[in-house]
Amino acid sequence: MAVIFRVLFVTSFISILTMPVLAQSVKRPREYGIRFGVLPTGPLNAITDVAGVRVGQVTLQQGTAIQTGVTAILPHTGNLFQQKSPAAIYIGNGFGKLAGYSQVEELGTLETPIVLTNTLSVPTASDAIIDYTLRQPGNDQVRSVNPVVGETNDGFLNDIRGRHVTKQHVLTTIQEARTGPVAEGNVGAGTGTVCFGFKGGIGTSSRKLPASLGGYTVGVLVQSNFGGVLQIASMPVGVELGKYSFKENLDGSCMMVVLTDAPLYARNLKRLAKRAFMGLAKTGGIASNGSGDYVIAVSTAYQIPHDSKTALDTVALLRNDNTSALFMAAIEATEEAIINSLFAAKTTVGDQGHQIDALPVPRIVDWLKKAGQIR
């Protein structure tokens, strides 16, 4: 009976944390006057500024030992398997367990939700995505599914060996995915992560190109869990705070998901993904030996049908010469999404009493003001 009660309690608790709109309890960097790049953001400054994109998150927090969760990104509202999205994956450093890479690399398409979680929950998440796909109306003849699951290791704050993420948690995340504001910090797959020695988490940002550059939107969501020498507004914040790689043992991974409504196919989506990695570098990330750093890039501009009566696909694609503004948008949005994840994160006491402090935002803001970096 005790086990049943525990499961019901956790399920009830999770239902509170999967609401589609969660207000930010702390100010984002832009609200302090910190700016990243020159391009304007979308209205939400989130990945969901790309029309049709939905995000779901389940946060698992029980006592101090369980600090983990799941985040899902769905590129459109239809049947993702029957109407595949053009996609590409760029590996910045491959010390990770990203499921589904080889088929995306070979075919240039995404046929499932993108799910982020912790390292040891990748098989569980893959199994759940397969269940979700096979149950979709119209998929009764499907015999092969390529689930895409990314991860970072939250084992310092989370009892990762306990493998507390279940298939139902993943299915709930997918089913409750919504458009609108996206919660940041200690939520979803970012619940137990650590970034630059401070509490990391989920972060998101977007850029809206002016009409003269196509009017396209680029949205980014990150799961920040890596090390280096933190920079904010090009200032060496990590040095100022005395916390940086090789002074302390800072390592980990970062998952970056880039969505755009620009009509790109796989080759130019991979080029776009590479620029997101430049955004990580602008925050001071170093892609260390133990870091699994991946970028998944997807276009929502068109879908590729699983079955077709014609042997030819015909779609208007953006020319190479017109991609540079998108590249800059991906760099800026990735940089800001990572810093957003840090600003939103809360001090956390986790497994075995391990504590990771939140970024000391007031001290940083004051320092940036004195340095003339806040306008």
Secondary structure, DSSP 8 states (H G I E B T S, - for coil): -HHHHHHHHHHHHHHHHT-S----SS--GGGGT---SSS---SSSSGGGSTT-EEEEEEEEETTTEEEEEEEEES-SS-TTTEEEEEEEEEEEE-S--BTHHHHHHH-EE-S-EEEEEGGGHHHHHHHHHHHHHHSTT-TT------EEEEE--TTTS-GGG----HHHHHHHHHT-BSS----BSSGGGTT-EETTEE--EEEEEEE--GGGT--EEEEEEEEE--B---BTTB-HHHHHT--BTTB----EEEEEEEE-S---HHHHHHHHHHHHHHHHHTTB---TT-EEEEEEEE-S--EESS-SSS--------GGG-HHHHHHHHHHHHHHHHHHHHH---EE-GGG-EE----HHHHHHHHHHTT---
